[in-house]
Amino acid sequence: MHDDKESVDHKAALEAGRDTLKNERPSSNRHSIVALALLAIISLIAFAAAVSVGSVSISIAELWAVICGSGEDLHRDLIISLRTPRALAAFSTGGLLALAGALMQVLLRNPLADPYVLGLSGGAAVGALGAMLAGAGMAVVSGSAFGGALLSTFLVFGLAHGAGGWSPTRLLLTGIVVAAGWGAVITFMLTMSPADSLPGMLYWLMGDLSYARTPYVAWAVLVPAVLLTLPMGRSLNVLARGPLQAAALGVAVRPLEWSVYILASLLTAVAVTTAGSVGFVGLIVPHMLRLVLGNDQRIILPASVLAGGALLTFADTLARTVMAPEQLPVGVITALLGVPTFLFLLHRSR
């Protein structure tokens, strides 16, 4: 009787999965190309604004002169040495967070999942704040943040993995508890830290790109990650419908879930290492794109990278110019933009 029930459940899942693939309206190639091209143009505009706007404004003609190898020395120094590395760091961080958010939402089958939901930012923050208290340089701070994020990843995965493996619910609950524990440690460290160290520590916790002078590590992770996730798009579409349907259609569910979890954790760890804890990018961007472009992961994943990168680049430009010469943490801008956007999306989805 038990075997008959499992056979019936398997047949039902197989039929449901076939119906899902049959009834899933494939996205128009032209529509996808237009959407990605539009996002690419917006990204270029964001990057041009980031290198042009500041305490010294640079016109389009002056920017083009620097690109062509001429232009004034001041403009070359500003664009090449200061603004371009920061803009590249902002774009790569936004792309990493948005891609990680899209992957986490598929993995947990929850459109409100966030890259930081598994306590990665808390582990990274503890590592970074510990290095700051020790008086280490930014290179050591970044390395400590990355180590803390990886420690949190292994901790959450180890605690959530039971006799029957791990489920999205167990993983989510374990991540929330671990994040709460990291939060208590962070509060203790801030309480015990000297007053002259608090501003830098608080800026890092809110997300800050002031010291992001080496974006190349983030790009070295982002580009292979995009190339790796594109072939996974169809399998992720099936996984989003449920593991039973995915298994019935021949998808290796457990290896795919492991790959998504490890990749999303790595993307988040690199993003936090680069810019600190920047909120809302990984939550808002994939959710908003699904409302506009549908739920085809073959489009959502590259679109999330472009949209997330453009959003954080715009936000960082605002952060360093809206109250110039004072600079705001970029996390403040993303929160001010993300909270009303998220509330609007919730109201619309209702």
Secondary structure by P-SEA (a helix, b strand, c coil): caaaaaaaaaaaaaaaaaaaaaacccccaaaaaaaaaaaaaaaaaaaaaaaccccccccaaaaaaaaaccccaaaaaaaccccaaaaaaaaaaaaaaaaaaaaaaaaaccccccccccaaaaaaaaaaaaaaaacccaaaaaaaaaaaaaaaaaaaaaaacccccccaaaaaaaaaaaaaaaaaaaaaaaaaccccaaaaaaaaaaccccccccaaaaaaaaaaaaaaaccaaaaaaaaaacaaaaaaaccccaaaaaaaaaaaaaaaaaaaacccccccccccaaaaaaaccccccccaaaaaaaaaaaaaaaaaaaaacccccccccaaaaaaaacaaaaaaaaaaac
